[in-house]
């Protein structure tokens, strides 16, 4: 499944605030986990944030990605998620 540039931009716009819905965060995880924009660290970060907001699908995707990633990559994704939370809380 490939996403268009406008779909990717829309997804990023939707999560720019603390009130971002888990579905929007999950969609970004999907965008970065498949297609032309594959970035497992980014995908893990977005799935982690969606999972923290209750998305069961994101929890499963995050678990599957973790099996493909190094401990350093997972740590980087977790730091990025914490940083995103800090930025959106201000």
Backbone as a printed PyTorch tensor [residue, N CA C, xyz], in Angstrom:
tensor([[[ 0.8420, -1.1720,  0.0000],
         [ 0.0000,  0.0000,  0.0000],
         [ 0.8900,  1.2390,  0.0000]],

        [[ 0.7660,  2.0330, -1.0060],
         [ 1.5600,  3.2590, -1.1060],
         [ 0.6730,  4.4560, -0.7620]],

        [[ 1.2720,  5.4150, -0.1310],
         [ 0.5620,  6.6370,  0.2330],
         [ 1.0530,  7.7740, -0.6470]],

        [[ 0.1500,  8.6540, -0.9920],
         [ 0.5300,  9.8130, -1.7910],
         [ 1.1760, 10.8510, -0.8890]],

        [[ 1.8860, 11.7820, -1.4980],
         [ 2.5080, 12.8640, -0.7220],
         [ 1.4560, 13.6440,  0.0490]],

        [[ 0.2960, 13.8590, -0.5610],
         [-0.7470, 14.6300,  0.1320],
         [-1.3070, 13.8520,  1.3160]],

        [[-1.4260, 12.5260,  1.2020],
         [-1.8900, 11.7180,  2.3330],
         [-0.8800, 11.7550,  3.4800]],

        [[ 0.3880, 11.7120,  3.1250],
         [ 1.4420, 11.7830,  4.1430],
         [ 1.4110, 13.1500,  4.8300]],

        [[ 1.2860, 14.2030,  4.0580],
         [ 1.2140, 15.5640,  4.6240],
         [-0.0080, 15.7090,  5.5160]],

        [[-1.1460, 15.1820,  5.0840],
         [-2.3740, 15.2390,  5.8930],
         [-2.1870, 14.5150,  7.2160]],

        [[-1.5660, 13.3540,  7.1680],
         [-1.3480, 12.5770,  8.3840],
         [-0.4530, 13.3320,  9.3560]],

        [[ 0.6010, 13.9530,  8.8500],
         [ 1.4820, 14.7420,  9.7200],
         [ 0.7450, 15.9480, 10.2950]],

        [[-0.0780, 16.5900,  9.4960],
         [-0.8470, 17.7470,  9.9720],
         [-1.7980, 17.3220, 11.0910]],

        [[-2.3890, 16.1500, 10.9670],
         [-3.3690, 15.6680, 11.9370],
         [-2.7580, 15.3860, 13.3040]],

        [[-1.4530, 15.1490, 13.3690],
         [-0.8330, 14.7890, 14.6530],
         [ 0.0230, 15.9090, 15.2410]],

        [[-0.1620, 17.1050, 14.7940],
         [ 0.6760, 18.2080, 15.2780],
         [ 0.2860, 18.7250, 16.6540]],

        [[-0.7470, 18.2020, 17.2310],
         [-1.1690, 18.6680, 18.5460],
         [-1.2350, 17.5020, 19.5140]],

        [[-1.3260, 17.8300, 20.7810],
         [-1.4340, 16.8210, 21.8250],
         [-2.7250, 16.0260, 21.6640]],

        [[-3.7260, 16.6140, 21.0430],
         [-5.0190, 15.9570, 20.8930],
         [-5.0710, 14.9700, 19.7300]],

        [[-3.9430, 14.6590, 19.1350],
         [-3.9090, 13.7270, 18.0100],
         [-4.5860, 12.4150, 18.4030]],

        [[-5.4000, 11.9110, 17.5140],
         [-6.1130, 10.6560, 17.7590],
         [-5.2070,  9.4710, 17.4710]],

        [[-5.4490,  8.3870, 18.1700],
         [-4.6370,  7.1880, 17.9680],
         [-4.6990,  6.7110, 16.5230]],

        [[-5.8450,  6.9170, 15.8430],
         [-5.9740,  6.4860, 14.4520],
         [-5.0010,  7.2530, 13.5470]],

        [[-4.8300,  8.5400, 13.8130],
         [-3.9020,  9.3530, 13.0170],
         [-2.4610,  8.9310, 13.2740]],

        [[-2.1340,  8.6710, 14.5200],
         [-0.7890,  8.2180, 14.8710],
         [-0.5180,  6.8500, 14.2530]],

        [[-1.5160,  5.9800, 14.2980],
         [-1.4070,  4.6480, 13.6990],
         [-1.1890,  4.7460, 12.1920]],

        [[-1.9110,  5.6650, 11.5430],
         [-1.7660,  5.8350, 10.0940],
         [-0.3330,  6.2330,  9.7440]],

        [[ 0.2650,  7.1100, 10.5330],
         [ 1.6580,  7.4700, 10.2740],
         [ 2.5790,  6.2610, 10.4550]],

        [[ 2.2860,  5.4340, 11.4390],
         [ 3.0640,  4.2070, 11.5990],
         [ 2.9800,  3.3400, 10.3570]],

        [[ 1.7790,  3.2270,  9.8060],
         [ 1.6070,  2.4460,  8.5790],
         [ 2.3700,  3.0700,  7.4200]],

        [[ 2.2840,  4.3830,  7.2950],
         [ 2.9700,  5.0850,  6.2090],
         [ 4.4660,  4.7680,  6.2260]],

        [[ 5.0610,  4.7920,  7.4190],
         [ 6.5040,  4.5640,  7.5190],
         [ 6.9000,  3.0880,  7.5510]],

        [[ 5.9240,  2.1980,  7.6660],
         [ 6.2780,  0.7790,  7.7210],
         [ 6.0870,  0.0510,  6.3970]],

        [[ 5.4410,  0.6850,  5.4210],
         [ 5.2000,  0.0530,  4.1170],
         [ 5.4560,  1.0480,  2.9920]],

        [[ 5.5430,  0.5460,  1.7860],
         [ 5.6410,  1.4180,  0.6270],
         [ 7.0140,  2.0150,  0.4270]],

        [[ 7.0280,  3.1960, -0.1700],
         [ 8.2790,  3.8520, -0.5440],
         [ 8.9540,  4.5820,  0.6110]],

        [[ 8.2240,  4.8650,  1.6630],
         [ 8.7430,  5.6830,  2.7660],
         [ 9.1810,  4.8540,  3.9630]],

        [[ 9.5970,  3.6120,  3.7590],
         [ 9.9030,  2.7270,  4.8890],
         [11.0180,  3.3130,  5.7570]],

        [[10.7000,  3.4670,  7.0250],
         [11.6330,  3.9320,  8.0510],
         [11.1500,  3.2770,  9.3420]],

        [[11.7740,  2.1820,  9.7090],
         [11.2880,  1.4030, 10.8440],
         [11.3280,  2.1770, 12.1540]],

        [[12.3080,  3.0400, 12.3260],
         [12.3880,  3.8370, 13.5550],
         [11.1880,  4.7800, 13.6360]],

        [[10.8990,  5.4780, 12.5400],
         [ 9.7290,  6.3700, 12.5180],
         [ 8.4350,  5.5760, 12.7150]],

        [[ 8.3240,  4.4430, 12.0330],
         [ 7.1170,  3.6250, 12.1560],
         [ 6.9130,  3.1830, 13.6010]],

        [[ 7.9790,  2.7200, 14.2330],
         [ 7.8910,  2.2750, 15.6320],
         [ 7.4650,  3.4290, 16.5250]],

        [[ 8.0420,  4.5980, 16.2940],
         [ 7.6990,  5.7680, 17.1000],
         [ 6.1970,  6.0480, 17.0300]],

        [[ 5.6550,  6.1070, 15.8020],
         [ 4.2310,  6.4250, 15.6400],
         [ 3.3520,  5.3170, 16.1880]],

        [[ 3.7290,  4.0530, 15.9800],
         [ 2.9500,  2.9530, 16.5470],
         [ 2.9980,  3.0090, 18.0730]],

        [[ 4.1380,  3.3650, 18.6360],
         [ 4.2770,  3.4770, 20.0810],
         [ 3.3320,  4.5500, 20.6270]],

        [[ 3.2990,  5.6990, 19.9660],
         [ 2.4180,  6.7800, 20.4030],
         [ 0.9470,  6.3740, 20.2710]],

        [[ 0.5940,  5.7070, 19.1880],
         [-0.7850,  5.2480, 18.9910],
         [-1.1500,  4.1990, 20.0370]],

        [[-0.2230,  3.2990, 20.3260],
         [-0.4640,  2.2630, 21.3300],
         [-0.6990,  2.8880, 22.7030]],

        [[ 0.0630,  3.9310, 23.0050],
         [-0.1000,  4.6220, 24.2860],
         [-1.4820,  5.2630, 24.4040]],

        [[-2.1150,  5.5110, 23.2680],
         [-3.4690,  6.0910, 23.2620],
         [-4.5350,  5.0240, 23.0320]],

        [[-4.1430,  3.7630, 23.1870],
         [-5.1250,  2.6910, 23.2000],
         [-5.3170,  1.8880, 21.9350]],

        [[-4.5220,  2.1130, 20.9090],
         [-4.6930,  1.3760, 19.6600],
         [-4.1060, -0.0270, 19.7750]],

        [[-4.9790, -1.0210, 19.7450],
         [-4.5350, -2.4160, 19.8070],
         [-3.7840, -2.7960, 18.5370]],

        [[-4.2550, -2.2950, 17.3850],
         [-3.5750, -2.5910, 16.1150],
         [-2.1440, -2.0590, 16.1430]],

        [[-1.9640, -0.8680, 16.7130],
         [-0.6270, -0.2740, 16.8070],
         [ 0.2710, -1.1020, 17.7190]],

        [[-0.2870, -1.6350, 18.7970],
         [ 0.5050, -2.4810, 19.6970],
         [ 1.0430, -3.6970, 18.9480]],

        [[ 0.1770, -4.3080, 18.1340],
         [ 0.5890, -5.4910, 17.3690],
         [ 1.6500, -5.1210, 16.3340]],

        [[ 1.4430, -4.0240, 15.6190],
         [ 2.4150, -3.5890, 14.6120],
         [ 3.7560, -3.2450, 15.2530]],

        [[ 3.7060, -2.5760, 16.3940],
         [ 4.9420, -2.2240, 17.1050],
         [ 5.7010, -3.4760, 17.5070]],

        [[ 4.9720, -4.4870, 17.9800],
         [ 5.6060, -5.7420, 18.3760],
         [ 6.2680, -6.4120, 17.1710]],

        [[ 5.5590, -6.4440, 16.0540],
         [ 6.1150, -7.0570, 14.8450],
         [ 7.3490, -6.3110, 14.3490]],

        [[ 7.2960, -4.9830, 14.3930],
         [ 8.4590, -4.1910, 13.9740],
         [ 9.6520, -4.4270, 14.8940]],

        [[ 9.3830, -4.5090, 16.1850],
         [10.4600, -4.7010, 17.1610],
         [11.2780, -5.9430, 16.8500]],

        [[10.6150, -6.9690, 16.3060],
         [11.3190, -8.2070, 15.9530],
         [12.3070, -7.9950, 14.8070]],

        [[12.1250, -6.9340, 14.0270],
         [12.9820, -6.6490, 12.8750],
         [14.0410, -5.5830, 13.1690]],

        [[14.0000, -5.0270, 14.3740],
         [14.8540, -3.8850, 14.6980],
         [15.9000, -4.2540, 15.7460]],

        [[17.0010, -3.4890, 15.7190],
         [18.0190, -3.6570, 16.7610],
         [17.5650, -2.9310, 18.0330]],

        [[18.2120, -3.2560, 19.1290],
         [17.8960, -2.5750, 20.3900],
         [18.1610, -1.0750, 20.2750]],

        [[19.2110, -0.6990, 19.5610],
         [19.5270,  0.7230, 19.3820],
         [18.4400,  1.4370, 18.5810]],

        [[17.9360,  0.7750, 17.5440],
         [16.8620,  1.3790, 16.7420],
         [15.6020,  1.5700, 17.5770]],

        [[15.2750,  0.5710, 18.3920],
         [14.0950,  0.6790, 19.2550],
         [14.2810,  1.8080, 20.2570]],

        [[15.4650,  1.9040, 20.8480],
         [15.7450,  2.9800, 21.8020],
         [15.6220,  4.3460, 21.1310]],

        [[16.1080,  4.4590, 19.8990],
         [15.9990,  5.7160, 19.1560],
         [14.5340,  6.0630, 18.9190]],

        [[13.7370,  5.0790, 18.5580],
         [12.3040,  5.3020, 18.3220],
         [11.6030,  5.7300, 19.6080]],

        [[11.9660,  5.1280, 20.7130],
         [11.3480,  5.4850, 21.9930],
         [11.7300,  6.8970, 22.4180]],

        [[12.9880,  7.2720, 22.1910],
         [13.4150,  8.6480, 22.4980],
         [12.6580,  9.6450, 21.6310]],

        [[12.4910,  9.3110, 20.3530],
         [11.7690, 10.1990, 19.4370],
         [10.3050, 10.3560, 19.8740]],

        [[ 9.6990,  9.2960, 20.3530],
         [ 8.3170,  9.3670, 20.8310],
         [ 8.2290, 10.2710, 22.0570]],

        [[ 9.1730, 10.1250, 22.9770],
         [ 9.1810, 10.9870, 24.1730],
         [ 9.3810, 12.4470, 23.7760]],

        [[10.2690, 12.6890, 22.8330],
         [10.5280, 14.0560, 22.3650],
         [ 9.2750, 14.6420, 21.7140]],

        [[ 8.5780, 13.8460, 20.9060],
         [ 7.3360, 14.3070, 20.2780],
         [ 6.3350, 14.7080, 21.3480]],

        [[ 6.2350, 13.9070, 22.3970],
         [ 5.3030, 14.2270, 23.4840],
         [ 5.6780, 15.5360, 24.1620]],

        [[ 6.9580, 15.7540, 24.3760],
         [ 7.4150, 17.0140, 24.9980],
         [ 7.0340, 18.2100, 24.1310]],

        [[ 7.2820, 18.0990, 22.8400],
         [ 7.0130, 19.2040, 21.9000],
         [ 5.5300, 19.4950, 21.8140]],

        [[ 4.6900, 18.4640, 21.7800],
         [ 3.2520, 18.6860, 21.6310],
         [ 2.6000, 19.1370, 22.9200]],

        [[ 3.2840, 19.0250, 24.0360],
         [ 2.7270, 19.4910, 25.3010],
         [ 2.9890, 20.9650, 25.5530]],

        [[ 3.7520, 21.5840, 24.6880],
         [ 4.0670, 23.0140, 24.8740],
         [ 3.3290, 23.8510, 23.8860]]])
